């Protein structure tokens, strides 16, 4: 299994960009295979961060998790990733998705703050960047993406894998159809829901006559690891509460779109209602303790992997066994409730290094046992 560290800059990140590069180096030393950089509007620019991380590391894959086809022009994306691929000796990964809440802060002609036709937009953008990377001259008018008489004037890049992050049925099918790396972006860890996601990916692959195993499948997991088990649990609670509201369709943004609660989601309605009424997850970083008390260990396990490093490794092995065809994990730290220091982030990476080491020593036995 490949391991990806995700994703900086994060909400609340107040440290300089050079500290993100330090984190990338630390992740490389810790045994991670890839380092994912967020395209977080009005923060450090994803292309600049990826370039700095590429130049500050030796073997680590550097990916965007993820950019989008609305706030960035497709032809200019092709230029930017060609640059990163060159400076990294081919370690760049083009991660793209439909965009969620943060891009709504950016006004994009002609859609304003809306993001319609997300699946079409991702397909169009991927088609355009791949054609440009092949050296083709491109003219294209789609539902979202428009380029006219464009060709790369720089040297053509080495192969750049395309990652598509997907949660909804149509995006999952598209990822199975055209992505080199399918990123299962759901943070709900229920086995029924995971099975549904994998089935949708497989259906997309079959429609394109792609053989199983010809593309990667990454699983998103929030991991809170510490030798202080109680501290690991406390750190995981906020993310679980946020995910509960998200997947129940109960937060302010979920209410604005079509939403199907995933199969196997079994959070009591009383817990969902209490969280929705008592906490604004977009404004209040800290979950009130009385609401955190509603999240039992069983509910916490549905949304996070938490505990001591060896315990987290065993849980990851069980998740991998429950997801046939999966080739990697994207390990996401719990969101901090306050600005963290670099030393605290480094300690988090060191804990994840223990998880990866334990997984690689026992994971295979768990998978076949």
KEKOLVEX-873065 format. One line per 3 residues: their letters; for each residue x, y, z negated of N, C-alpha, C. Coordinates in steps of 0.2 Angstrom, whole numbers. Each point is the difference from the previous one (the first is absolute). Example, Ala and Ser with C-alpha at 12.3 -4.5 7.8 and 13.67 -1.06 7.14 Angstrom:
2
AS = 66,-28,-39,-4,6,0,4,6,0; -2,5,4,4,6,-1,-4,5,-3
! end
This chain:
369
XXX = 4,-6,0,-4,6,0,4,6,0; -2,5,4,4,7,0,-4,4,-5; 4,4,-3,-2,5,-5,1,7,2
XXX = -5,4,0,0,7,1,-1,4,-6; 4,5,-1,-2,5,-6,-4,6,3; -5,1,-4,-5,5,3,-2,5,-6
XXX = -2,6,1,2,4,6,1,7,-3; 6,3,2,2,7,-2,0,4,6; -1,7,0,-2,3,-7,-7,-2,-2
XXX = -1,0,-6,-7,-2,-3,-3,7,-3; -7,-1,-1,-3,5,-3,3,1,-7; 2,7,-1,3,1,-7,8,0,1
XXX = 3,-2,6,7,0,0,2,7,1; 4,2,-5,3,7,-1,8,0,1; 3,-6,1,7,0,1,2,2,7
XXX = 7,1,1,2,2,6,0,-6,5; 1,2,6,0,-6,6,6,-4,-2; 6,3,-2,6,-5,-1,-2,-5,-5
XXX = -5,1,-4,-1,-6,-5,-4,-5,3; -4,1,6,-3,-5,3,5,-4,4; 6,3,2,5,-4,3,3,-4,-5
XXX = 1,2,-6,3,-4,-5,-4,-6,-2; -7,1,1,-5,-5,-1,1,-5,5; 1,2,6,1,-5,6,6,-4,-1
XXX = 6,3,-2,6,-4,-1,-1,-5,-6; -4,3,-5,-1,-5,-6,-4,-6,2; -5,1,4,-4,-5,3,4,-5,4
XXX = 4,3,4,5,-4,4,4,-5,-4; 3,3,-5,4,-4,-5,-5,-5,-4; -6,2,-1,-5,-5,-4,-2,-6,4
XXX = 1,0,6,-2,-6,4,-6,2,5; -3,6,0,-5,1,4,2,0,8; -5,-2,4,2,0,7,-2,6,4
XXX = -5,4,-3,-2,6,4,-2,5,-5; 0,6,2,-1,6,-4,-6,4,4; -5,1,-3,-6,3,3,0,8,-2
XXX = -1,4,4,-1,7,-1,-7,3,2; -3,3,-5,-7,3,1,0,6,5; -5,0,4,-1,6,4,-5,4,-4
XXX = 3,4,-5,-5,3,-5,0,8,2; -5,2,3,0,7,2,1,5,-6; 4,5,2,2,6,-4,5,-3,-5
XXX = 4,-5,1,5,-2,-4,6,-1,5; 5,-3,-3,6,-1,5,-2,-4,6; 2,2,6,-2,-2,6,3,-8,1
XXX = -5,-4,2,2,-7,1,6,-1,5; 0,3,5,6,-1,5,6,2,-3; 0,6,-4,6,2,-3,2,-5,-6
XXX = -4,-2,-4,1,-5,-5,3,-6,3; -4,-3,5,3,-6,3,7,0,3; 1,6,3,7,1,3,5,0,-6
XXX = -1,4,-5,4,0,-6,1,-7,-3; -5,-4,-1,1,-6,-3,3,-5,5; -1,1,6,4,-5,5,7,2,0
XXX = 2,6,-1,7,2,0,4,-2,-6; -5,-1,-6,3,-1,-6,0,-7,-2; -2,-5,5,0,-7,-2,3,-4,6
XXX = 1,-6,-1,4,-4,5,-4,-5,3; -5,-4,-3,-3,-5,3,-8,0,-1; -2,5,-4,-7,0,-2,-4,3,6
XXX = -6,-4,2,-5,3,5,-3,6,-3; -1,5,4,-3,6,-2,-7,1,4; -5,0,-4,-7,0,4,-4,6,-3
XXX = -5,2,4,-5,5,-2,-6,-4,-2; -2,1,-6,-6,-3,-3,-5,5,-3; -4,3,5,0,0,7,-1,7,2
XXX = 2,1,7,-2,6,3,-7,-1,4; -2,5,3,-7,-1,3,0,4,7; -4,-2,4,-1,3,7,-3,7,0
XXX = -2,3,-5,-4,6,0,5,6,-2; 3,0,-5,4,6,-2,7,0,4; 2,-6,3,6,0,4,-1,-2,7
XXX = 3,4,5,-1,-2,7,3,-6,2; -3,-4,4,3,-7,2,6,0,3; 1,5,5,7,0,3,5,3,-4
XXX = -1,4,-5,5,3,-4,1,-6,-6; -5,-4,-1,2,-6,-4,5,-4,3; -1,-2,6,5,-4,4,7,3,0
XXX = 0,7,1,7,3,-1,3,-1,-7; -4,1,-5,3,0,-7,2,-7,-1; -4,-5,1,2,-7,-2,6,-2,5
XXX = 0,2,6,6,-1,4,7,2,-4; -1,6,-3,6,3,-3,2,-4,-6; -6,-2,-4,2,-4,-6,3,-6,1
XXX = -3,-4,6,3,-6,2,7,1,2; 2,5,3,7,1,2,5,1,-6; -2,4,-4,4,2,-6,1,-6,-5
XXX = -5,-4,0,0,-6,-4,2,-6,3; 2,0,6,2,-6,3,-5,-5,1; -6,2,1,-6,-4,2,-4,-3,-6
XXX = 1,4,-6,-4,-2,-6,-6,4,-1; -3,4,5,-6,4,-1,-6,-5,2; -5,1,-4,-7,-3,1,-5,5,0
XXX = -4,0,5,-5,5,1,-7,-3,-3; -1,3,-6,-6,-2,-3,-6,5,1; -6,-2,2,-5,5,2,-7,-3,-3
XXX = -4,4,-2,-7,-1,-2,-5,5,3; -6,-1,-2,-5,5,2,0,6,-4; 3,1,-6,0,6,-4,-6,-1,-5
XXX = 1,2,-6,-5,0,-5,-2,7,-2; 1,1,-7,-2,6,-3,4,6,1; 7,-1,-1,5,6,1,0,3,6
XXX = -1,-3,6,0,3,6,-6,5,1; -5,-1,-4,-6,4,1,2,8,-2; 6,0,-3,2,7,-2,3,4,6
XXX = 1,-4,5,3,3,6,-5,1,5; -1,6,3,-5,1,5,3,-2,7; -3,-4,4,3,-3,6,-5,2,6
XXX = 2,3,5,-5,1,6,-1,-6,3; -6,-2,3,-6,4,-1,-4,-3,-6; 3,-4,-4,-4,-4,-5,-1,4,-6
XXX = 4,6,-2,-1,3,-6,3,-5,-5; -4,-1,-6,2,-4,-5,-2,-7,0; -4,-2,5,-2,-7,1,5,-4,4
XXX = 0,-6,-1,4,-5,4,-4,-5,3; -3,2,6,-4,-5,3,4,-5,4; -3,-6,2,3,-5,5,6,-2,-3
XXX = 1,-2,-6,6,-2,-3,4,-6,4; -4,-5,1,3,-6,3,2,2,7; -4,4,4,2,2,7,6,4,-1
XXX = 1,4,-5,5,5,0,7,-4,-1; 0,-5,-5,6,-4,-1,2,-4,6; -5,-3,3,2,-4,6,3,5,6
XXX = -3,6,1,2,4,5,7,3,-2; 1,1,-6,7,3,-2,5,-6,1; -1,-6,-2,5,-5,0,1,-1,8
XXX = -5,0,4,1,-1,7,5,5,3; -1,6,-2,4,6,3,7,-1,-3; 1,-1,-6,7,0,-3,4,-6,3
XXX = -4,-5,1,4,-6,3,2,1,7; -5,3,4,2,2,7,6,4,0; 0,5,-4,5,5,0,7,-3,-2
XXX = 0,-4,-5,6,-4,-2,2,-5,5; -4,-2,5,2,-4,6,3,4,5; 0,7,0,2,4,5,-5,2,5
XXX = -6,-1,-1,-5,2,5,-2,7,-1; -2,3,6,-3,6,0,-8,0,-1; -2,3,-5,-7,-1,-2,-5,6,0
XXX = -6,-2,3,-5,5,0,-6,-4,-2; -3,3,-6,-6,-4,-3,-5,4,-3; -6,-1,1,-5,4,-3,-5,-5,-4
XXX = 0,-1,-6,-4,-4,-4,-5,4,-4; -3,-4,-5,-5,3,-4,3,5,-5; 7,-1,-2,3,4,-4,7,2,2
XXX = 4,-4,3,6,1,3,0,2,7; 4,6,1,1,3,7,7,1,1; 3,-2,5,7,2,2,0,0,8
XXX = 4,5,2,0,2,7,7,0,3; 1,-5,4,7,0,4,6,1,-5; 0,-5,-4,5,0,-6,5,-6,1
XXX = 6,1,0,5,-5,0,6,2,-5; 3,-5,-4,5,1,-4,6,2,4; 3,6,-2,6,2,3,6,-2,-4
XXX = -1,-3,-6,6,-3,-4,1,-7,2; 6,-3,-2,1,-7,1,-6,-4,-3; -2,-5,3,-5,-5,-2,2,-3,-6
XXX = -5,-1,-5,2,-3,-7,1,-7,1; 3,-3,-5,0,-8,-1,-8,-1,-2; -1,-7,0,-7,-2,-2,-2,3,-6
XXX = -6,3,0,-3,3,-6,-7,-4,-2; 0,-4,-5,-6,-3,-2,-5,4,-2; -6,-1,2,-6,4,-2,-4,-4,-5
XXX = -1,4,-6,-4,-3,-5,-7,4,0; -5,-4,-1,-7,4,0,-3,-2,-7; -1,5,-4,-4,-1,-7,-7,0,1
XXX = -3,-5,-3,-7,-1,2,-4,-3,-7; -6,3,0,-5,-2,-6,-6,-2,3; -3,4,5,-7,-2,3,1,-5,5
XXX = -6,-3,2,0,-6,4,3,2,7; -2,6,3,2,1,7,8,1,0; 2,4,-5,8,1,0,3,-6,-1
XXX = -2,-5,-5,3,-6,-1,0,-4,7; -5,0,4,0,-4,6,5,3,5; 0,7,0,5,3,4,7,-1,-1
XXX = 2,0,-7,6,-2,-2,2,-7,2; -4,-5,-1,1,-7,3,1,0,7; -3,5,4,1,0,7,6,3,3
XXX = 3,5,-4,5,4,3,6,1,-4; 0,-1,-7,5,2,-4,6,-5,-1; 6,2,-1,5,-4,-1,0,-2,-8
XXX = -2,5,-4,-1,-2,-7,-7,2,-2; -4,-4,-2,-7,1,-2,0,2,-8; -2,5,-2,1,2,-7,-7,0,-3
XXX = -1,-5,-4,-7,0,-4,0,5,-5; -3,6,1,0,5,-5,-4,0,-5; -5,-5,-1,-4,-1,-5,4,-1,-7
XXX = -2,4,-5,3,-2,-7,-5,-4,-4; -5,-2,3,-4,-5,-4,3,-7,2; 1,-4,-5,4,-6,0,-5,-6,0
XXX = -6,0,1,-5,-5,-1,2,-5,6; -1,-7,-1,2,-4,5,-5,-1,6; -6,1,-2,-6,0,6,2,6,4
XXX = 1,6,-3,1,6,5,6,-1,4; 6,-3,-3,6,-1,4,-1,-5,5; -4,-5,-1,-2,-5,5,-4,4,6
XXX = -4,4,-2,-4,4,6,5,4,4; 4,4,-4,5,4,4,4,-4,5; 3,-6,-3,4,-4,5,-4,-3,5
XXX = -6,-1,-1,-4,-3,6,-1,6,5; -1,6,-2,-1,5,5,7,1,4; 5,0,-4,7,1,4,1,-6,5
XXX = -2,-6,-2,1,-6,4,-5,1,6; -6,2,-1,-4,1,6,2,5,5; 3,6,-2,3,4,4,6,-3,4
XXX = 4,-4,-4,6,-3,4,-3,-5,5; -5,-3,-1,-2,-5,5,-3,4,6; -3,5,-1,-3,4,6,6,2,4
XXX = 6,1,-3,6,2,5,4,-6,1; -2,-6,-1,3,-6,1,7,0,-3; 0,3,-6,7,0,-4,0,-7,-5
XXX = 6,-3,0,0,-6,-4,1,2,-7; -3,-4,-5,2,1,-7,7,0,-1; 3,4,-4,7,1,-2,4,4,5
XXX = -4,3,5,4,5,5,0,7,-3; -3,1,-6,0,7,-3,0,-1,-7; 2,5,-4,1,-1,-7,-7,3,-3
XXX = 0,-2,-6,-6,2,-4,2,2,-7; 0,6,-2,2,3,-6,-6,1,-5; 0,-2,-6,-5,1,-5,2,6,-5
XXX = -5,4,-1,1,6,-5,-1,-3,-7; 4,2,-5,-1,-2,-7,3,5,-4; -4,3,-5,2,4,-5,3,-4,-5
XXX = 7,1,-2,3,-4,-5,2,4,-5; -1,-1,-6,2,3,-7,3,-5,-4; 7,0,1,4,-5,-4,5,3,-5
XXX = 0,-3,-6,4,2,-5,0,-5,-5; 6,0,-4,1,-5,-5,-5,2,-6; -2,6,0,-5,2,-5,-7,-1,3
XXX = -3,-6,-1,-6,-2,4,-6,5,-2; 0,3,-6,-6,4,-1,1,7,4; 7,2,1,1,6,4,-2,-1,7
XXX = 2,-6,3,-2,-2,7,-7,0,1; -4,-2,-5,-8,0,0,-2,7,0; 2,4,-4,-2,7,-1,1,4,7
XXX = 6,-1,3,2,3,6,-5,-2,6; -2,-6,0,-4,-3,5,-7,2,0; -3,2,-6,-7,2,-1,-3,5,5
XXX = 4,6,1,-2,5,4,-1,-2,7; 5,-4,3,-1,-2,7,-6,-5,0; -1,-4,-5,-6,-5,1,-6,4,0
XXX = -1,5,-5,-6,4,0,-1,4,7; 5,3,3,-1,3,6,-2,-5,5; 3,-6,0,-2,-5,5,-7,-2,-1
XXX = -2,-1,-6,-7,-2,-1,-5,5,3; 1,7,-1,-4,5,3,0,0,7; 6,-1,3,1,0,7,-4,-6,3
XXX = 1,-6,-2,-3,-6,3,-7,-1,-2; -3,4,-5,-7,0,-1,-3,5,4; 3,4,4,-3,6,3,-2,5,-4
XXX = 3,1,-6,-3,5,-5,4,6,-1; 6,1,4,3,6,-1,-3,5,5; 2,7,0,-3,5,4,2,-1,8
XXX = 5,-3,1,2,-1,7,-4,-7,3; 0,-5,-4,-3,-6,2,-7,1,2; -3,5,-4,-8,1,1,-1,4,7
XXX = 5,2,3,-1,4,6,1,-5,6; 2,-6,-1,1,-4,6,-4,-7,-1; -1,-4,6,-2,-6,-1,4,-5,-4
XXX = -2,-4,-4,4,-4,-4,-3,-6,-2; 3,-6,1,-2,-6,-3,4,-2,-5; -3,-2,-6,3,-2,-6,3,-7,2
XXX = 7,-1,-1,3,-6,2,-3,-6,-4; 0,-6,4,-2,-6,-3,4,-2,-6; -3,-2,-5,3,-2,-6,1,6,-6
XXX = -2,6,2,1,5,-4,-6,-1,-6; 3,0,-6,-5,-2,-5,0,4,-6; 2,7,1,0,4,-6,-7,2,-2
XXX = -1,-1,-6,-7,2,-3,-2,7,2; -6,1,2,-3,6,2,1,5,-5; -1,-2,-6,1,5,-6,7,3,0
XXX = 5,-4,1,7,2,0,1,5,6; -3,-2,6,1,5,6,-4,7,-2; -6,-1,-3,-3,7,-1,3,4,-5
XXX = 3,-3,-6,3,3,-5,7,4,3; 3,-4,4,6,3,3,-1,6,5; -6,-1,4,-2,5,4,-2,7,-3
XXX = -4,-1,-6,-2,5,-4,5,4,-4; 5,-4,-2,4,2,-6,7,2,3; 2,-1,6,6,2,2,1,2,8
XXX = 3,5,1,1,2,7,7,-2,2; 0,-5,4,7,-3,1,4,4,5; -3,5,3,4,4,5,3,7,-4
XXX = -3,1,-6,2,6,-3,4,-1,-7; -2,-6,-3,2,-1,-7,5,-6,0; 7,1,-1,4,-5,1,0,-6,-6
XXX = -3,2,-5,0,-5,-6,-7,-2,-1; 0,-7,0,-6,-3,-1,-2,0,-8; -6,2,-1,-2,1,-7,0,-7,-4
XXX = 3,-1,-6,1,-6,-3,-7,-4,-1; -5,3,-1,-6,-3,-1,-3,-4,7; 2,3,5,-1,-3,7,5,-6,1
XXX = 6,1,-1,5,-5,0,-2,-6,-4; -3,1,-5,-2,-6,-4,-5,-4,3; -4,2,5,-5,-3,4,3,-5,5
XXX = 7,0,1,3,-4,5,4,-6,-3; -4,-5,0,3,-6,-3,6,-3,4; 4,-5,-3,5,-3,4,-2,-3,6
XXX = -6,-3,0,-2,-3,6,-1,5,6; -3,6,-2,-1,5,5,7,3,2; 4,1,-5,7,3,2,3,-5,5
XXX = -1,-6,-1,4,-5,5,-3,0,7; -6,3,1,-3,0,6,3,6,4; 4,5,-3,2,5,4,8,2,-1
XXX = 3,-4,-5,7,1,-1,3,-6,-2; 7,0,1,4,-5,-3,4,3,-6; -1,-3,-6,3,4,-5,3,-5,-5
XXX = 5,2,-5,3,-4,-5,7,0,0; 3,-5,-3,7,-1,1,2,-2,7; 7,2,2,2,-2,7,-1,-7,2
XXX = 1,-5,-4,-1,-7,2,-7,-1,1; -4,3,-5,-8,-1,1,-2,3,7; 2,6,1,-1,3,7,2,-4,6
XXX = 6,-3,-1,2,-5,6,-4,-6,1; -3,-3,-6,-4,-5,1,-7,2,3; -2,5,-2,-7,3,3,1,1,7
XXX = 6,3,2,1,1,8,0,-6,3; 3,-5,-3,1,-7,4,-7,-2,1; -5,0,-5,-6,-2,0,-4,4,6
XXX = 1,6,0,-3,4,5,2,-2,7; 7,-1,1,2,-2,6,-3,-7,2; 0,-5,-4,-3,-6,1,-8,0,2
XXX = -3,6,-2,-7,1,2,-1,4,6; 6,1,3,-1,4,6,5,-3,6; -3,-5,3,4,-4,5,2,5,6
XXX = 6,0,2,3,4,5,3,6,-2; -1,2,-7,3,6,-2,8,0,0; 3,5,1,8,0,1,3,5,-5
XXX = -4,4,-3,3,5,-4,-4,3,-5; 2,4,-5,-3,4,-5,2,7,0; -5,4,0,2,7,-1,-1,2,-7
XXX = 5,1,-4,-1,1,-7,-1,8,-2; -5,1,-3,-2,7,-1,0,1,-7; 4,5,-3,0,2,-7,-7,3,-2
XXX = -2,-1,-6,-6,4,-2,1,7,0; -5,4,2,1,8,0,1,2,-7; 5,4,-1,2,3,-6,-5,5,-2
XXX = -2,1,-7,-4,5,-2,3,7,-1; 7,0,0,3,6,0,6,-1,4; 4,6,1,6,0,4,5,-5,-3
XXX = 3,-5,4,5,-4,-3,7,3,2; 5,-2,-4,7,1,1,2,-5,5; 6,2,3,4,-5,4,1,-6,-4
XXX = 3,1,-6,2,-6,-4,-6,-5,-1; -6,3,-1,-6,-4,-1,-2,-4,6; 1,3,6,-1,-3,6,5,-6,1
XXX = 6,2,-1,5,-5,1,-1,-6,-5; -3,1,-6,-1,-6,-5,-6,-4,3; -5,4,4,-5,-4,3,3,-5,6
XXX = 4,3,4,4,-4,5,3,-6,-3; 4,1,-6,4,-5,-3,-5,-6,-2; -6,2,-3,-5,-5,-2,-3,-4,6
XXX = -1,4,6,-2,-4,6,6,-4,3; 6,2,-1,5,-5,2,0,-6,-4; -2,0,-6,0,-6,-4,-6,-4,3
XXX = -6,3,2,-5,-4,2,2,-3,7; 3,3,4,2,-2,7,5,-6,-2; 5,1,-4,5,-6,-2,-4,-6,-2
XXX = -5,1,-5,-4,-6,-2,-4,-3,5; -3,4,4,-4,-3,6,4,-4,4; 6,3,2,4,-4,5,3,-6,-3
XXX = 0,-1,-7,3,-6,-3,-6,-5,-1; -6,3,-2,-5,-5,-1,-6,0,5; 0,5,4,-6,1,4,-1,-6,5
XXX = 5,-3,2,-1,-5,5,-2,-6,-3; 2,-1,-6,-3,-6,-4,-7,1,-2; -2,6,-1,-7,2,-2,-4,-1,7
XXX = 2,1,6,-3,0,6,-2,-7,2; 5,-5,-2,-1,-7,2,-2,-4,-5; 0,3,-6,-2,-4,-6,-8,-1,-1
! end
